[in-house]
């Protein structure tokens, strides 16, 4: 499981680019990355599609499993 920040940096994206991708501000996206703000379901879906990973792989703790 990788964090949002790890996924973003692996894709060589800036905070500004990610914010533009999901239609929010740089600050809001930063808050999503550091866990200060909950990620809306539609944003989580957009991010999972962009990074080509399951939503659960980004947002569920690695100690929790649905499988």
HELIX and SHEET records of a PDB file:
HELIX    1   1 UNK A    4  UNK A   10  1                                   7    
HELIX    2   2 UNK A   15  UNK A   22  1                                   8    
HELIX    3   3 UNK A   26  UNK A   34  1                                   9    
HELIX    4   4 UNK A   41  UNK A   51  1                                  11    
HELIX    5   5 UNK A   55  UNK A   59  1                                   5    
END                                                                             
